[in-house]
Amino acid sequence: FLLPAILCLLTLLLPPLSRGAPMSPAERITQAYNLALSMQENMSTLLQTYLQAQGSPFSDPGFSAPELQLSSLPPADISFKTWNALDDGERLSRVQGAFLALTQHLQLVGDDQRDLNPDNPILLAQLRDARLRAQGMLGNVAAIMTALGLPNPRAEDTLGLVPFGASAFERKCRGYIVIREYGHWTDRAVRDLALFKAKYPS
Amino acid sequence: MSFAQTFSFGESRDSVSRFGTTSCPARPHRPPRSLGCPLGPAGWPAGAAARTGARCPAGRVFGFHFSFPGLAHFLSHRTAPGRGVQGPHLSRVPPAFPVDPKEANSCGSRRAKRAQRDGKLQKSSALCPPPRLSRNSRPWARAPQLIHSPGAGPALHVHTRVRGGLAPAAAAPPKSRPGSRSPLPAGKPEPMALFAVFQTSFLLALLSLRAYQSEVLVEPLPLTPESLNVSIDSAHQYLNLQWSVHSLAYYQELKMLFQIQISRMKTSNVIWVGNYSTVVKRDPVLHWSWKSELPLECATHFVRMRSRVDDAKIPEPRFWSNWSSWKEADAQKSLGRDPLFLFPKDKLVEEGSNVTICYMSRNQQDNISCYLEGQQIHGEQLDSNVSAFKLNKVSFIRKTGTNIFCKVDQKDVIKGIVLFVSKVLEEPKDFSCETQDFKTLTCTWDPGTDTSLPKRSSQSYTLFESFSGKKILCEHKNSCNWQVDSDSQEMYNFTLVAENALGNRSVSVLFSLTHRVHPKTPYNLFLKNVSGTKATVTWKVHPIGNYSTLLCQLDLLGEGNVIQQHNVSIKENGEYLLSELEPDTEYMARVRCADANHFWKWSGSISQKFITAEAAPSEALDVWRNVKSVSGRPTVTLFWKPLSKLHANGKILSYNVTVENLDRLSGLEVHSVPATANGTELTLDQDSYQIHVTALNSAGPSPASVIVVSGDPGNEEVEEERVNGTEDGFSVSWKPQSGKAIGYVVEWCDHPQDLPCDLQWKNLSSNTTSTVISSGAFRPGVRYNFRIYEISTERMAYLLEKKAGYLKELAPSDNPQVVVSNLTSHSFTLSWKDYSTDSQPGFIQGYYVYLRSKAEKECHPGFKKATLPDKSACCQHRIDNPEQKTFVMENLQPESVYEFLVTPYTSAGSGPLDAFTKVTTPDEYSHILIRIILPMIVCVLLIMITCYLKSQWMKEKCYPDIPDPYKSNVLSLIKSKENPHLTIMNVSDCVPDAIEVIHKPEGSKIQFLGASKSLTETEFTKPAYLYLLPAEKNYSGPGPCICFENLTYNEAAADSGSCGHFPVTPEALPGQPGPLTSPENLLKALEKNYMNSLGETAAGEASLNYVSQLASQMSGDKDSLPANPPEPVLCSEYKMQMAIPLGLASPPPAENSGLSSTTPLDQSEHYR
C-alpha cells in the first residue's frame, strides 16, 4: 500500500510547472490547503505510531511532554494578535521556514528510528510519508509566494550542527518533539492557508 | 525488572568508609622521594621493620634493635596491616573491616570543626580528619607529618597504639583496623600524653638517624610509577591508566607488581585497591583499565599507584615504591551546563544482570524523581547532587530498549537513558557433528534465544577443532560445514563458541569420524515381479568410503502398520524378495540405511507403494435360497453374501449360477449375475435341481457353492415354538432329526414387517444344535420368525423347526376393532375377529373386556372391579385365550348406557385404556307398542281410503249442498203464473239503507239481471255505494225496507251504529261501482271503519267477510236504478251472504277499479 501512497504524494509534490497552463494563485492556495488538510488527517496516526514504538513513558496513555523543546525548530505557537497582524509575505515565509526545518528534522528522525526501530516498517514508512508531505508543503508555499510576487527567501540549513552523539533517549525525545511540532505547524498552516483562500478567492 | 528499593552500595561503600579514614592523613604527606628508602605503605616503615626484623632496609636504616618494650609492642601491632598492604592479598583485607557508616559520615562535620580550629591541618589532610587525638598528643602527631612523608603513618600508628592500649574494648580487632578511628574514651588522655611525648622525642631522633642513612646508601631500584595519566572511556565505563617506569638501567626487563588505589569523589574515599603484575621492559609505557560499576560521569575518581619489583633476578627483600600522586579523572567537566544528567547512556546489558545508573543535578535544591517503565524508582544519594540506582536482575522488555528517565519537579527538565537489555546468550544445545560422505562434516546445534538488538547483531558462532587447530566462522546460526581434509585425521574435538557483545558460551564434542556416519537417503526404490503373494524390492544407496557397509532396514507396511521388517547389508545396491503377501492388497515398501559398523543414525527413508496381483477367490460363496411358488411354478431365490476382501483376492467381476436338473438329463443352465447383485431368482419346475454358484474375478472363479432345491417344498407343517430374546440376541436350539445332516441353516428376516424382509441366514456345522442369532437390526416389539433347516448330504434343505420370539415384548399399542351385534335389552355380543395376534409387539396372551355403566354399581358375574388410569371404576373381565375373539355381554339393564372396551394383553402389559364404546340397551316394551300402533295405523288408512272412495256419498250424508233459490222449483212456478216481469227482487221495491252493488263480470250478468244492465261502463268502475237514506234529495220512498246484518260475521260493522253496511272497500271489490253521490265525511267514516276492520283482521289472511244483502220482493228496472231508487217494500225474508276473501282485496283502486275483469272465485260462489 505504500507505493500508491507515495505516488499520490509525488503528484502533490510536483511543481506546478509540470502542468500545461500556469496555475492562478488561488489554485495554488487551494492545492496547498488541501495538502495541509491531508497532513492534518494523518497527524494523530503518525504521533501514535511513533510513541507506541518508543516504549514507556512515550507509549503510556496520554503521554505529553510540552516541556520538551528543540531550539532548532521554530515554535508554532504565536499570539493571535501577532498572527493576525502578519502580512502575506511574513506569514508565508514563516510557514516555509518551519516546513523547511521540519523536512530536515523529519529526515533526522527517520534516520534515528531506522537505528532504534529497524523492525517497524510501518513507523518508518509513516515518517517517510510525513517528510514527503512536508516537502510538498514547502514547494506549495514557495509556489504561492512566487504567484503572489512575494520574495522567496533562500532555503537554508536550519538544522545546524546535529548532535550525532545523541543518546537513544535523546533521539526518542527529539523525534517526539519533531512530530509534535510538525502537527502544530500543520495546524497553523491550515489556518494560514484558509486565510489566504479567503483573501484570494478563485 | 527488580529494583533495590533501599539502595546500598554495599561493599564499595564499606570500602569508601574504610579507606577514607585510612588514607586521610596519608595523602598530604606524600613521602619525598629523596628519602630514598622504599618504605612500606605510607606510614608503616616501622611496622615493616618490626615484622621483617633486620632484613628490612628500614631496619638497617634504624640500625639498632628495637628494645623498647612499649614501642616493640606497638610495632608488633602494626605488622598485620603492614603485611596486608605489602602482600598480594591486600585487596582481601578491607572486607574484614566493617566500618560504621556514621563514623564515615561524621567525617565531614568533624573536618569542618577542625578546620576552624586548625587550618593547617585541614589543608594538608585529606577529606577526613586525622585520628582523634588528645589535645596533648596533637603536636606530637603533627610533628612527623611535617618532618617526613610517612609521618602520617607513625601518627596513626601512635594513635592506634594508644587507643589499643587504653581502650582495648574499642580496639577489639586491633590488627585489622589500622586506619579506623575508634571513639576515644573522653577524659582519659593524661597517661597517654606522657607516653606520647616520650615517644615523639624518640622517633624524632630515630628519623633523623634514618635521614642520614638514606643519604649514605644507594637506592637499589627507584621504580616509582611516573607520568600516571588517567582517562575515561565513557562508552565502556573504563578508567584507562597509563604510566611509565623509568630507570630500568640494569635490566632489559623486569617483572613488576603495581598496586593501584582508586578513590571516588575524594581521594580518601578509596573504593578499590588492587595489584597488577606485569613484565616491564626498558622504558615502557604501561596501560591498565578499571571498569567502574557506577557510571564514571557521576563522580570524580582518583587514582594512584606504587610499584614493587617482583622478579627473581632481584634478591629479596623487595620494597614498595612510593605512591604516585593522586590523579583525578573527572568526566563532569565536559558535561556542559545542563541542569540534569543521567548515566550511563545506551548501556547494553544482559538480561538478569545488575545495573547501576546515576543522575547528577546541577542544583542541589532540585527535587528529582526517576521512573522506569512508568514506575518511580528510588536510589541512594551519593552526594548532594548525585544519586545512584541499582537495578537488580534487569529483564528484557523490548528490543528497542528500556527507557529510564528523571525529571526535575516543577521544572521542564526531562532526562532519560535507554537501557538495552539483551537476552541471555545460551549455550548451544544438541551440538553434534556427522558426515554423509567422509568429505564434509556437518555440525548442527540449537542456537537458543536470539540475542540481537537494534544495531547489534545476534550472536555469532565459531567452530574450533583442537587437533588440527583450525577455526571457522559459521555462516548459519544453527549449522556449520567442516571440510574433512584427508583420511589422516580420525578423531575430532570440536568446540563451538557462541559470542555476542556481552559474552560467549561454548560447548565441545569429541568423536571419531567413523562413528558419525549418517548415510544419505537411499534412492531408486523399485518393485519388481509383483505377483499375488511376492514382490522384489530393489534400491540404491550412496556409497560411503571404499569399504564401509551399510545396514538397510526394509519395512513392509500395510494400512499404515509395519507387517514385515527385514535387515539387509549392502554395499551399494539393495535387493530383497518379499513374500507372504496377500493378493490384491496395497503395501508400502520403505527403506532406510545406517552404517553397519558403527551405528550412528538412520538415513532418511524412501518408500514406494505397490499393489499385489489378483488371485482367484479363495472361498466359496455363502449361498442360501428361498423357495416359493409363483403361479404354480416353484421359484427359487438365491442369496449370497459378498466375499470378504480377504477371500475375494481381487475385484469380483460377476457370479456364475449353474443349474443342473437332477431328475432329468438335460444340459446345464448357466446364468451370469453381475457383481453388484447379491442374489438371483430362478424359475424351475417340480424337479430337483442342483445349483452351483461361483464368484469370478480376473484371476478365476472361486470354489463352487452347491445347493439342491426341489419343487416339493417339503414339510412346512412344523409347530412353531417360542424363543426368548436377550440382549445378545436369540438363543436358538434345535433337535437333530436324521443324523445325516451335513449342516444347519437358521433363517430369519432382519425386518419382518418390510418387503423385502431382508432375509438373513446363518450356516452352522452338523455338530451344532444351538446358536445365538444376533443382529444389529433386531428391535424390541418386533416378532422375529426363525426357521431352522437341516442340510442333508444331498445338500437339500429340510425345515426342521420354527421359532418365533421377541427381543423384548412390548404392550400392544392399539386395541382391536370391536363389532357390537345381537343388541337386546339385556345383552349384546362383542366380536373382534379381524384382530391379528401375530403382528403385535408381543405374544397376545388374552384380552381384557372392560364394562362400565352409570346405572350399575356392581359388576356382573365374571367381571371384577378395576380402576382405570383416570381413576374411574369399571368392571374387568379377562379372556385368557388369545384366539377367543367374541364375548357376549349379558345381564344388562334395558334402556341403559354401557361403555365397553376390549384390549389385548401381552407379558408386557395391556393395550391403551382410552376409547370406550357406548352401547345403549333398548326399552323392554317397545315391541309391544309396535304391535298396537301398527294395526291402528292400518285401520285409519283403510277408513281414509274408504272415505275417499265414497266421498260423494259422504258429502251427501254429512254436508249436503245448500239449495239455490234460483234453481228452486218455486221460482219457475212464480214466473209462469203471476207476473212474467217479476223477478225475484226489485230494488225499487224496497228502500234500502244502502245498496252495495257488487261487480259481477260479464259472465255473471246473466244472473244479475236488472242491476247489471243499468250500469254504464263508467259507473261500473266507480265505488258502488248507494245511499238510500231519506236525506237524499230525490228520496221518495217510504223506506220500509230494513237492512240488517248478521253481526256474527262482523262485529265491527255492528259497532258502526247505523244500519251501516259493512264497508266493502273498492279495493275489496274491484268490480264494485263507485258511489254516485257520496258525502265525503261519510265516505271517510266508512273508510275509517273499513280500515279499522282491516286493522283487526290479519292482513293477507283469506278470511271471509259476509255482507248481508236485502232481497226485495219488488221487482225494479235495473236501468232506472240511479234515478229511481227502489222504494222500500217488504223486505224479503231472505238474505244472501257473500263471502269476500280479504286476501284478494289488495289491488289499488286506481288501477283495478275500471279494468279488472277478474272475478273472485268466491263471488261466483256467492251467487250460486
Contacts between the chains, C-beta under 8 A, distances in Angstrom:
chain1	res1	chain2	res2	distance
A	53	B	400	6.8
A	54	B	400	7.1
A	54	B	403	7.2
A	55	B	373	7.5
A	55	B	397	7.1
A	55	B	398	5.7
A	55	B	400	5.9
A	55	B	401	6.8
A	55	B	402	7.0
A	55	B	403	5.2
A	56	B	373	4.4
A	56	B	374	4.8
A	56	B	403	5.8
A	57	B	371	6.5
A	57	B	373	7.9
A	57	B	374	6.1
A	57	B	403	6.4
A	57	B	405	6.4
A	58	B	403	7.2
A	60	B	374	5.7
A	65	B	414	6.1
A	66	B	412	7.9
A	67	B	412	2.9
A	67	B	413	7.3
A	67	B	414	6.6
A	68	B	412	7.7
A	68	B	414	6.2
A	69	B	412	8.0
A	115	B	454	6.3
A	115	B	455	5.4
A	116	B	400	5.6
A	116	B	401	7.6
A	116	B	454	5.8
A	117	B	400	5.6
A	117	B	454	6.8
A	118	B	454	5.3
A	118	B	455	7.5
A	119	B	399	6.9
A	119	B	454	7.5
A	167	B	345	3.9
A	167	B	346	5.3
A	167	B	417	6.3
A	167	B	418	6.9
A	168	B	345	7.5
A	168	B	346	4.9
A	168	B	401	6.0
A	168	B	417	7.6
A	168	B	418	3.7
A	168	B	420	7.7
A	169	B	342	8.0
A	169	B	345	7.5
A	169	B	403	6.3
A	169	B	405	6.7
A	169	B	415	7.6
A	169	B	416	3.7
A	169	B	417	5.2
A	169	B	418	4.9
A	170	B	416	7.8
A	172	B	403	7.2
A	172	B	416	7.7
A	172	B	418	7.2
A	173	B	414	7.2
A	173	B	416	7.1
